[in-house]
Amino acid sequence: MARPRLLPEPVGLHLAKLETPPDWDAEFGFPGPLELEIGSGAGGHALEYCRRNPHVRFVAFEWRKKYARDTQDRGNKLGLRNLRVLEADARSVVPRLFAPGSLDAVHLQFPDPWWKRAHFKRAVIQPEFAKLLLEKLKPGGLFDMRTDVQDRGVSMLSILEEAGFVNPLGAGIFHPYDPEEVPSTRERRYLASGEPVYRARLRKPA
């Protein structure tokens, strides 16, 4: 895949600036499940997920402008009317953009591990944000998490389970690979090389 260019037009700013949740039916032009991806990176997961699931309204956050703009541009060229990409920090916008109980799923794939201990506070999954995401999900809603760093996966699982997410396989247990899952650009490389990926599919209690 070619490296993304920094396209001139920002994406998702009309949504990122809102102080209250929008009318998602009006935004997308159709009703259906509403799902969130935090950190869509190069867009491999978002684009393929939207292609396979045209009935799902998919909102993807990516703070790196070139990746966010490239993903939305590619989605537009593919005719994916169910994708909205926001070049914004999800932690500051998600609290305003989604009503409690409005999300059917949250996807978090390969977040930055922030190797230095002093930077741990920058990690996406912190106790308060985990509780907020639980609140935004519908009862029975899915939290789909993947990482290539085992100790970060252990830490995130612990935080999410402590926040109230249910792990159907048991506390602290990672989930096996499911060939029906949509891999991200990064995960496709790991699947080809055989490198481990630590996965979890947690649920909000019904």
C-alpha positions, 0 to 999 in steps of 0.5 A: 500500500502506498504511503498516505499523502496529507490531503488538504481537506480535514475530515469529520470536523463538523462532528468533532466540534459538536457539543451534543450527539448528532442525529446519526440517522440524518448524518448517515442517511439511514438507520442501523447499528452504530459502531466506533473505532478508536485509532483507525490507523491506516484504515485497513480494518475500517474500510474492509469492515464497512465494505462487509457490513454496509448496514453498520454506521461506522465512526472511526477516530484517528488523530494523525491527519494524513491517515484520517484524511486518506482513509475517508478519501479511500472510503469515498472512492469505494462508495462507502456511505456508512463510514465517517472518519474524524481527525481528532482525539477520541478521548476528548470527543467521544464523551460529547458525540455519543449518547449513553447506550447508543453504541453497538460496538467499540473497536480498539486495535493495536493502540500505541503501547507507550513504552516509557513508564512516564508515558503510561498515562497517554494510553487510551484505556484508562479506568475512567475512559473504560467506564465511559465506553461501557456507559456508551455501549448498549446492553450486550454491546461488544468491545473488540480489542487487539494488541501485539504487546502481551503485557499491554493486553493484560493491563487493558483486559484488567482495566476493562473487566474492572470497569464492568465489561464481561469476558465470556472466556473468564477474567484475564483470558485472551480470545482465539483468532476467529477467521470471520474477524476483519483484520487491520492492515497491521494484523494482516502482517502478523497473520502472514508472519505468525507473530502473536496477537492478543485478542479479547471480545468483551461484552457489556452486561445485558 
